[in-house]
Amino acid sequence: MSNINNNDFLWGNFNPESAAEIARRERMGATWDGNDLDRDAFLRLLITQMQFQDPLDPVSDKEFVAQLAQFTALEQMNQMNASMRQQQAFGMVGRTIEGRTLNPETGLYQDIAGRVDSVVTRAGETFLHVNGFDIALNRVTRVYEDELQMMMWHNMSNLLANNQNIALIGRHVQALVAAPGGGMAYVEGVVDFIRFVNGSPILVIDGRDIPPQNVITVADDALLFGRSVTLSMIDTETNERIVRTGGIDAINIVGERAFVVVGNYTSEIGPIDVFTEAIRSVGRQVAVREVNETTGEVTQDVSGVITSIVVRDGELFVTVGAGPNVSASDSEVRFANVRAPRP
């Protein structure tokens, strides 16, 4: 089993005000860092320090001179770095690059690739002019000798990605996709084949199109559907405990919560990857030792083979059997305490 996507569905929070400010500063040739301090600002701080110093214990003029000398040296170093960056930019003219530039309308960065036509300097910041866009030097992500090299790189990257996707054919995968009514839906099955839409690969699972980036788990055999699990919960109408064992029929996603369906019964299961790990741990040898943190007393010491999975009131347990230290009273342990099931 291998996780190939962390399922971060949001690229980040969008703040229109900060985006507009960043765009304005980039048009003016400044990179936003919130810590700009030039010579004038430093001198104003120095004068303010002198005005509000303790007259009975004034700061030595040598200290002021030392501070000014340090700032002057730092400023000269920054000027030298700026000159080196400018020379570096001039050396990119005629070469093919990839970079990112901010779209002031959306507040998001967009990728730009092409040949550098010229170099522009605004407010001390150096920009590369590419296909009508000005890309700040610190936004360049890759430099090529020529367009042919860029095409070869992209073709190789696409070939590797396609080979990885083709290797999924015939394997069992889990995926989270957008549900028709909003939110997310769980999909599981065998990848039947791969088709390409505008050059982008699409996995086909039971006639359903799944983008490869939505896959969260890959395995050689069935993951959840059909696997046996026991649900134990309180009936809200009779206030009696119901226990049902059967194969998993479906996994439902509600908001950020996941639920397992067995027949007519549904129970919350927590994170899907943890639940999948528990299901696939059946038949593995484990050893679990629980200690009371307050008293130091050993409350459970179990070793043996995981024989079944129990979801009790939304919490995940495993039943351990066929071990020398297993008894009827301590054969069930929380899966969270099973550190590393061993084959």
C-alpha positions in Angstrom: 0.0 0.0 0.0 1.4 3.4 -1.0 0.1 6.9 -0.5 0.6 9.0 -3.6 -1.4 12.1 -2.7 -1.8 14.0 0.4 -5.3 15.3 -0.7 -4.7 19.0 0.0 -7.6 20.3 -2.0 -6.9 24.1 -1.3 -3.9 25.8 -2.8 -4.0 28.4 0.0 -6.1 31.2 1.3 -6.8 34.1 -1.1 -6.6 37.6 0.4 -7.7 40.2 -2.3 -6.2 43.1 -0.4 -2.7 41.4 0.1 -2.8 40.2 -3.5 -3.5 43.7 -4.8 -0.6 45.0 -2.7 1.7 42.3 -4.0 0.7 43.0 -7.6 1.2 46.8 -7.2 4.7 46.3 -5.7 5.7 43.8 -8.4 4.6 46.2 -11.1 6.7 48.9 -9.4 9.6 46.4 -9.3 9.6 45.5 -5.6 9.4 42.1 -4.0 7.0 42.0 -1.0 8.7 40.9 2.2 7.4 43.4 4.7 10.9 44.2 6.0 12.2 46.9 3.7 14.7 49.3 5.4 16.7 51.7 3.3 19.3 54.3 4.3 16.7 57.1 4.9 14.7 54.8 7.2 17.8 53.8 9.1 18.8 57.5 9.6 15.3 58.4 10.8 15.5 55.6 13.4 18.9 56.8 14.4 17.7 60.3 14.9 14.7 59.1 16.9 17.0 57.1 19.1 19.1 60.2 19.7 16.1 62.4 20.5 14.7 60.0 23.1 17.9 58.8 24.7 18.4 59.3 28.4 20.2 62.7 28.9 21.8 61.4 32.1 23.1 58.4 30.3 23.5 59.3 26.6 24.6 56.8 24.0 28.2 57.2 23.0 28.9 58.8 19.7 31.1 55.9 18.9 28.1 53.6 19.1 26.3 55.7 16.6 29.3 55.7 14.2 29.6 51.9 14.6 25.9 51.4 13.8 26.2 53.7 10.8 29.3 51.9 9.6 27.6 48.5 9.9 24.6 49.7 8.0 26.8 51.2 5.3 28.7 47.9 4.9 25.4 46.0 4.7 24.0 48.5 2.1 27.2 48.1 0.0 26.8 44.4 0.1 23.2 44.6 -1.0 24.2 46.9 -3.9 26.9 44.3 -4.9 24.3 41.5 -4.8 21.9 43.6 -6.9 24.6 44.2 -9.5 25.4 40.5 -9.6 21.7 39.6 -10.0 21.5 42.2 -12.9 24.5 40.6 -14.6 22.9 37.2 -14.1 19.7 38.5 -15.7 21.6 39.9 -18.7 23.2 36.5 -19.2 19.7 35.0 -19.6 18.8 37.1 -22.7 18.1 34.7 -25.6 17.8 31.7 -23.3 14.5 29.8 -22.6 13.2 29.9 -19.0 10.2 29.0 -16.9 9.0 31.3 -14.2 6.0 32.6 -12.3 4.3 35.9 -12.4 1.4 37.3 -10.4 -2.0 37.8 -12.1 -3.3 41.0 -10.5 -6.9 40.0 -11.4 -7.0 36.7 -9.6 -4.2 37.2 -7.0 -2.7 33.9 -8.1 0.7 33.1 -9.7 0.7 31.7 -13.2 3.4 29.8 -14.9 5.2 31.4 -18.0 7.7 29.7 -20.3 9.5 31.1 -23.3 12.6 32.9 -24.5 13.9 36.0 -22.7 13.6 39.0 -25.0 15.0 41.7 -22.7 15.8 42.7 -19.2 13.9 45.5 -17.4 15.0 47.2 -14.1 12.4 49.0 -12.0 12.9 50.4 -8.5 16.1 48.4 -8.2 14.4 45.1 -9.0 15.4 43.1 -12.2 12.7 41.6 -14.4 13.0 39.3 -17.5 10.6 40.0 -20.3 9.1 36.8 -21.6 6.2 36.5 -24.1 4.8 39.9 -23.0 5.2 39.2 -19.3 7.8 40.6 -16.8 9.1 37.8 -14.5 11.1 38.8 -11.5 14.5 37.2 -11.4 13.7 35.5 -8.1 10.6 34.0 -9.7 12.5 32.0 -12.3 12.1 28.3 -11.7 14.1 26.7 -14.5 16.6 27.8 -17.2 17.2 26.0 -20.5 19.9 26.4 -23.2 17.2 26.5 -25.8 13.6 25.7 -26.6 14.5 22.2 -27.8 16.0 21.4 -24.4 12.8 22.6 -22.7 10.7 20.4 -25.0 12.9 17.4 -24.3 12.6 18.0 -20.6 8.8 18.3 -20.7 8.5 15.2 -22.9 10.7 13.2 -20.6 8.6 14.4 -17.5 5.4 13.5 -19.3 6.8 10.1 -20.3 7.7 9.3 -16.7 4.3 10.4 -15.4 2.5 8.4 -18.1 4.6 5.3 -17.3 3.6 5.7 -13.6 0.0 6.0 -14.5 0.1 3.0 -17.0 1.6 0.9 -14.1 -1.7 1.4 -12.3 -3.7 -0.6 -14.8 -5.1 -3.8 -13.1 -4.3 -2.5 -9.6 -6.8 -1.5 -6.8 -6.9 2.1 -6.0 -8.7 4.5 -3.6 -9.6 8.0 -4.7 -11.5 11.0 -3.5 -13.4 12.9 -6.2 -15.8 15.8 -6.3 -19.4 14.7 -5.6 -22.2 15.9 -8.0 -24.0 17.6 -5.1 -20.9 19.2 -3.7 -18.3 17.9 -1.2 -16.2 14.7 -1.8 -17.0 11.1 -2.8 -15.1 8.0 -2.1 -14.2 5.8 -5.1 -12.6 2.3 -5.0 -11.9 -0.2 -7.7 -9.6 -1.7 -10.3 -8.1 0.6 -12.9 -9.5 -0.9 -16.2 -7.6 1.3 -18.6 -6.2 4.8 -19.1 -7.4 7.3 -21.7 -6.0 10.7 -22.6 -7.9 14.0 -22.8 -5.9 16.8 -24.3 -2.7 15.0 -23.5 -3.7 14.5 -19.8 -4.1 10.9 -18.5 -7.4 9.8 -17.0 -7.9 6.6 -15.0 -11.1 4.6 -15.8 -12.5 2.7 -12.9 -15.8 0.9 -13.4 -16.6 3.3 -16.2 -15.8 6.3 -14.0 -13.1 8.9 -14.9 -10.6 9.5 -12.1 -7.8 12.1 -12.4 -4.5 10.4 -11.2 -3.9 13.2 -8.7 -7.1 12.2 -6.8 -5.7 8.7 -6.0 -4.8 8.3 -2.3 -3.9 4.6 -2.1 -2.7 1.9 -4.4 -2.7 -1.9 -3.6 -2.5 -5.3 -5.4 -5.8 -6.5 -3.9 -9.2 -5.2 -2.6 -8.9 -2.4 -0.1 -12.2 -1.9 1.7 -15.2 -3.0 -0.3 -16.3 -6.5 0.7 -13.9 -6.6 3.7 -15.5 -7.8 6.9 -16.0 -5.4 9.8 -18.1 -5.4 13.0 -20.1 -2.3 13.9 -21.1 -1.8 17.5 -23.3 1.2 18.3 -26.2 2.4 20.5 -29.6 2.5 18.9 -30.9 6.1 19.4 -34.5 4.9 19.5 -34.2 1.9 21.9 -31.0 3.0 23.7 -29.8 -0.6 23.2 -26.5 -1.7 21.8 -26.5 -3.1 18.2 -23.7 -5.3 16.9 -23.6 -6.2 13.2 -20.9 -7.9 11.3 -20.7 -8.0 7.5 -18.9 -6.9 4.4 -18.3 -3.2 3.7 -20.9 -2.0 1.1 -19.8 1.7 0.8 -17.8 4.5 2.2 -19.6 7.9 2.5 -18.0 11.2 2.9 -19.9 14.0 4.8 -17.9 17.2 5.0 -14.6 16.1 6.5 -16.0 13.0 8.1 -15.9 9.4 6.7 -18.6 6.7 7.4 -18.6 3.0 6.7 -21.8 1.3 5.5 -22.6 -2.4 6.4 -26.1 -3.4 5.2 -28.5 -0.8 6.8 -26.1 0.4 9.4 -23.6 3.3 9.2 -20.8 4.3 11.6 -18.2 7.0 11.5 -14.6 5.6 11.0 -12.2 8.5 11.3 -9.5 9.0 8.6 -9.9 6.7 5.7 -6.1 5.9 5.5 -6.1 4.7 9.1 -9.2 2.6 8.6 -7.7 1.1 5.5 -4.5 0.2 7.4 -6.6 -1.5 10.1 -8.6 -3.5 7.6 -5.5 -4.6 5.8 -3.7 -5.6 9.1 -6.0 -8.6 9.6 -3.8 -11.7 9.7 -0.7 -9.9 10.9 1.2 -10.6 14.1 1.2 -7.7 16.6 2.2 -7.0 20.2 0.4 -4.4 22.2 1.3 -3.2 25.7 -0.7 -0.4 27.4 0.5 1.3 30.5 -1.5 3.7 32.7 0.4 7.0 32.5 -0.8 8.0 36.1 -0.1 4.8 38.0 2.4 3.1 35.7 0.4 0.0 35.9 0.3 -2.3 32.9 -3.4 -2.4 31.9 -3.1 -4.6 28.8 -0.4 -6.8 27.5 -1.4 -8.6 24.3 0.4 -10.4 21.5 -1.0 -12.5 18.7 -2.7 -12.2 15.3 -5.2 -9.6 14.4 -8.4 -11.6 13.6 -11.1 -8.9 13.1 -11.9 -5.2 13.1 -14.5 -3.6 15.3 -15.8 -0.1 15.1 -17.4 0.7 18.4 -19.2 4.1 18.7 -16.9 5.5 16.0 -13.6 4.3 17.6 -11.5 1.7 15.9 -10.5 -1.6 17.7 -8.9 -4.8 16.6 -9.4 -8.3 18.0 -6.2 -10.2 18.7 -6.3 -14.0 19.0 -4.1 -17.1 18.9 -1.5 -15.6 21.1 0.0 -16.9 24.4 -1.0 -13.8 26.3 -4.6 -13.5 25.0 -7.6 -14.0 27.2 -11.3 -13.4 26.6 -11.1 -10.1 28.6 -8.1 -8.5 26.9 -8.3 -9.7 23.3 -9.7 -6.4 22.0 -7.3 -3.4 21.7 -7.5 0.1 20.3 -5.9 0.1 16.9 -4.2 3.4 17.8 -2.1 1.4 20.2 -1.0 -1.1 17.5 2.2 0.7 16.5 3.5 -1.4 13.6 1.7 -4.5 12.5 4.3 -7.1 11.4 3.6 -9.6 8.5 
